[in-house]
Each structure stands twice: as structure tokens, then as C-alpha cells.
Amino acid sequence: MVGIVSYGFYIPKYRIKTEEITNVWGKNYEDVKKSLLITEKAVAGVDEDSLTMAFESASSALSNIKIDKSKIKAVLFGSETHPYAVNPASTILAEFLGIEKNYLAYDTEFACKAATGAVISAQALIKSGYTDYALVTGSDKGMGKTHDTLEYTAASGSVSLLLGKDDLILEIMDLESFSSDTPDFWRREGIRYPSHGGRFSGKPSYFYHIESSAKSLFKKTGLKPADFAFGVFHMPNGKFPIQVAGSLGFTHSQIQDSLVVNYLGNSYSASALMGLMPVLEKAKTGDLIFLCSYGSGAGSDSFVLKVTKNLNKRRKEFKTIVDKKKYINYPAYLKAMEMI
């Protein structure tokens, strides 16, 4: 059985309230809050990027276990805000972590599911016998054009998972992926801010791909939503995960712990994995967790995860980290995003 051995996450301490942004643009805060269900979001500092945040989460993932780092022969970095257009971030991350040079490294891109796609590749590499361990990181410093919907949602954060075969905290029981050419969100080379298809990114994109991936996995495994203790979905805003969970048959109580988007925003490649973090703070041995990511362009990865008794010794506090925050105003936000 291949699964997750350890995990780590990083959330920048800076926050900007949705109300702060609406006040600048003269929008009604209650309308925006009702539409997106986001009250504030995490903002990376001016001296932070996806790589520095990846180092923090990866260091956390490796901090409470004792393994021979030479057995980590795969380092995969999923992001849509890699610090270099040409030059891998995965090799820099591995160097900083002190991982031996005899390893496979590559950066992945697939909008917000770059990291879960990397998880699928990593578990296959372990199953094949290529490596004993694989490190997967999802990290983004998301930004949106000013006066655009993305300005209220695009956030920052990082999650890292160490995959292996022994001493697992989560077993990957099964998985499924569903993809199509659906360009609902894009950014061409040299263009600073992403563009999106507005409402088009909903039904023909997000909902269609997640529902197709999830239903395919349910059919494959014979499981149904009621069999899971928790459900975790990609969170581009606060409404979409609630709606898609309901359409599949999940109750609100099954997903409520995962809805970090309400107070952290959408951390892109880290989004679905970040939703898993507070769930792991509560999950019990034997619990089944349904995890489903979404990436524009478009595709969705679904996983059945089973909690083992080892989670108790590697469980990390999530709320304590979330509560360590500092609010900033709009000019400070623009500076952090290097817009001014």
C-alpha cells in the first residue's frame, strides 16, 4: 500500500479583509461576502514566493520523522506561480532540504491541480519500485488583476506531502482522474495576471469535471458519499465546494471542517490539500476521507484516503497556525503583490 507518511503546511501571517478591498472599489461588502463566502485571505509577504513557502511546508513535513533522505528519489513541485519561467523550483527546494543529488525532480503545472497530479505520479513511482519516498509540494502566491473577482479570492499558501510505503498516516486506497480541453482560466507567457471565463468556469468546468471524476471513483470502488467521514474539495470560492458536495450527496457536516477558503482564500495548487489540513487535525483511525481537486484547463483528481493509527503521532495543529496573523491595508497588499 502506498500513501502519505507525513505532511506539512505553511500559511503566511499576513491577511487582508474582503471589506478592505470592497471599500477601495466602492463595492458593497455584504454583497461580495454573500457571493463568494470569503471574509479574508492569506497574503504572502513581499519577500515570499511559492518557493520560500514550499521550503517551509516541506521542512515541516520532514521535521517529525527520521528517514534516510537519500531514499527520497523524487521531488515534485506543483504550482502556477513558479518563481522562474525557465529553471526548476523543485531542484532548488531539494537543495535547500539537503536531499541527495541522485533524484528525479520536475515542476508540474495544471492550474490548481498541479500538486494532486504530482501525487498520482509520485505514488506510481513508488509502486514501480523506482523510489522508497517521494516529496510532493503544492505552493502558490496567487494574485488577480485589481478590481477583478480574483482579487477577493486569490491567496497564498503551501502544503507538502511525503509519500511512501511504510509507517503511513494515510493510505491511498484508490484514485481517479478526469480531464478535457476546457479553457476556463488561462495566462499566456509574459502576461502578468490570469484571465477567466467568469460564470463559464462554473458549470461546464468546475462542476462537470469534479462530478465526473468523483462519480467515476465511486463506481470503481463501490463507495458512496455516506461511507466517508470527511469530504474535501477544491475551493475557488466559498460557494462552489458546498454546491458540488451537495450535488454528489455529501452533507455539510462532512465538508465544513475543510472550508478554509472562507478565511484563507484560494491558495491555488495548495487549495484542496490545504482543506485536508484541518480535517487531519480531527480525523480518527479508520476514517475514510474523500479528496477531490480541480484545475482549470481542465481536470479533476479524486482520492479515497484511509486514516491509520500513525496519524496520532504526526498530527499537526492547524488552527493555532491560522490564528497567528497580522492584518494589512490595501496599499500594503499591493506592495506585497509587487503591484506598486
N, C-alpha and C positions, 0 to 999 in steps of 0.2 A: 504494500500500500504506500502510495506517495501522498504527501501532504505538507502542511506547514509546521515547521519546527519552532519558529519564533517569529515575532513581529515587532515593529517599532513605528512610531509616527512622530511627526513634527508639525506644530501649528504656530505660526508667527504670533507674537504677542500683540501686534497692532490690530485694532478693529476700527471700522468706520460704520456708523449707524446709517441705515437706509434713510432715515429722516434728515440726516445731514446733507445727503445728496439731493433729496427732493427739494429741500429749502433753497439750494443753489439754483435749481432749474425752475422753481416756481410750480412744482407739481404737488398734488395732494398726497400727503404721506399715507393716509388711510387707504386710498385707492391703490397705491403701489404695493403696500403691505398686503392688502386683500388679494391682489392679483398674483403676487409672487411668493407670499408667505415667508418673506425673509426680513428680519429686523436689523441684522448687522452682518458683516462679513469680515473674514481674516485678511489682513493685508501684509504682504512681505515688505521688509524694510528696504531702503534704497541700496543697502549693502548685501541684500539677499537675492538669490535667484534659484532656479529649480535644482541646480547642482549643490549649492550650500545646504538647501533644505533636505535634499536626498542624503547628504552625508549625515545630517542629524538623525533622520529616521533610520538609516542603515546602521549607524553606530548603536542606536537603541536596540535594534533587532539582534545585534551581535553581543550586546553587553551582558546578558544574563545566561549565556550558555558557554560551554567550553568545548570547542571543536578545533580541529586542525584546519586552519584557513587554506592550506594547500589542497584541501578536498573540495573547496568551492571553485569549481572549474567553469562556472557560467555566471556572468554578471550582466543582467539585462535592465535597461533603463527606459521606462516608458514615459513620454512627455510630449506636449505640443508646444512647449516653450524651452527647448534645449538652448543652452547658452551660445552654442555655435551652430551655424548652418552647415559648416563642413569642419568636423572634428568631433569625435565621440565624447560624450559626457560619461559613458559607462567606464572607460579606461581611467579617466581622472578619478572617478569615485572609487574604483578598485585600488588605485594607487594610494589614495588618502586612507583607505581602510587597511592597508598593509596586506592585501591579498597577493599571493604569489603570481608571477607573470605567465605561468602556464595555464591560461584560462581562455575561454571564449567570451567575448564581450561584444555587445551591439546595442544601439539605441533603437527603440521602436516608436512608431507614430501611427495612430489611428484615432485621432481626436481623443475623446475622453475614455476610450477603452484600450489605450496603448499598453497599460500595465497588465490588465487581465489577459490580453492576448499573449503577453510575455509569460504570464503564469502558465498558460497552456503549453507554450514552447518549453518552458523550464521543466514542467512535470514529465514531458515526453523525453527530454534529455536525461532525466534521472531514471525513468523507466528503461531507457535503452542501455543503461549502464555507462553512459559517457561520463557522468559525474555523480558524486555522492550527494552534493549540495548545490543549490542554485540560489542566487540572490536576485530578487526582483524588486524594483523600486518604481513607484508612480509618483511623480512630483511635478508641480506646475506653479508658475507665478502668472496667474490668469489676469488678463486685462481686457477691457472693452472700450470702444470709442466713447468719448464723453457724450452725454445726452442720448445714449443708446440703452436699451434694456439690459445689455450685458454689463453696464456699469454698476447695476444693482446686484448682479449675481456673481460675476467672475471674481474668484478669490484665490487664495494661495494655501498650499499645504503639501505634505509628503507622507507617504506610507511605504514601508519596506517589509517584504516577507522573505524569510529564509525557508526554502523548500528542501525536503529530504525524504528519507525512508524510515528513519529510526527516531524514537522519542518524540513522536508527533503530538501537537496540541490540537490540530485539525486534520482529519483525514479527508482527502478529496475523493468522495465516493463516485462521482460521475460529473460529466460536463457536456455542454453542447454550445455550438456557435452558429449564428445565423447572420448572413451578410448579403448586401445588394448595393448596386450603384445608385445611391440616393443622396445627391449633393445638397444637404440642407444647411451646411455650415462649412465655410472654407476661408482660407487665407493664402493668397498667391505669394510666391517668393518676392521679397522686397517690400511687401505691403505690411505695415505695422499692425493694423488692427483686423480682426476677423470679421467676416460678413456672415449674415444668416438669413434664412428664408422666412423669418417671423413665424406665423402660425403653421407654415409648411413643415417646420421642424417638429411639430406635434404628431398628429395622426398618421401621416404617411411615413414618418421617420421614427421617432422615439417609440410610440406605442406599437406600431406594426412590428418592429424588429424585436423589442423586448417580449411582446406576447408570443411571437413566432418561436423565439429561442426557448422561452420558458415552457410553452406547451410541448415542444419537441422533446425537451428533457423530461417532462412529466410522463409523456407517453413512453419514452425509452426506459425509465426507471420504475414506472408503475406507481410513483408517488403522487400525492395531491397536496395542495396548499395546507390543508389541515394537519398534515404529517410534520410540518415544520414548527419549531419553537419561535423562529425569527425569520423575517424576510428583509432583505437589503437590496435596494435598487439604486441605479444611478440617479443623481439629483441635480438636474439643470436648474430647477427652481423647487419651491416647496409643494406645488400642486401636482406636478407630473407623477412623482413616485406614489403618492396617495391614490391617484386615479388609476394608474396601471396596476397597482397592487389589488385594488378593489375589483377591477375587471377580471383579474385572474382568480379571485376567490380568497385572497388574504384579508384578514381583519386588520383594523387599525392598530389593535394591541400588539399584533405580530411585527409591525414595522415602526411603531412610534419611537423606539429607542434609537433606531438608525437614522432618524431625520435630522442630521447635523446641519443640513443646508439652511435651516431656519435661523441659526445663529453663527454659522461659519461661512456660508455661501457655497458656491460650486467650485471645488478645487480641481476641476477637470480630470486629469488622469488619476488623481487620488480620490475622486469623489465617492465612488461606490465602496472602495476599500476603506475610506475614512468613515463611512457609515457602519462598517463592520467593527470599528474600534470600540464604540460604547457597547455594542452587542457582546463583545468578548469580555467586557467587564462584568456582565451578568450571566452569561451562558453557563449551563451546567453539563456535567459529564453525560454523554448520550444524546444531547440535544442535536437536532438537525437544523442547519442554517441554509436558507436559500439565498444565494448571492447572484445578482444579475447586473451587469454593466451595460453601458450603451456608448457608442462612439459614432459621431456624425460621419456620413460618407457612404454607407452607414452599416453598422453591425452591432450585435449584442452577444455577449458571452454569459452563459448561465452555469452555476456550480451548485452541487449538493455537497455540503461540508458537514462532517460529524465531529462533535466535540469529544475529546478524550480527557482522561483524568489528569494528564500532564498540564492542561491549561491552568490548573490551580497554582502551579509553581512558577508560571511565567506570565500570569495575568498582570496587566498594567493599568494604572489609574488613568482614566480619560478625563473625567470631569475636573479633576484637580488642575490638569494642564490647561483645559479650556478656560477656567476661571482666572488664569494668570494673563490678564490683558490690559491694554492701555488704549484708550480711545483717542483718535486723531481727527482733526478737522479736514475739510475738503482740500485746502491748499497743501497740507502735509501729505494727503493721499496722492495728489498729483505729483508731488516731488518723489514719493516712494515709487510711483509707477514710471518715473523718469519722463513725465509729460511736460514738466517745467524745470 
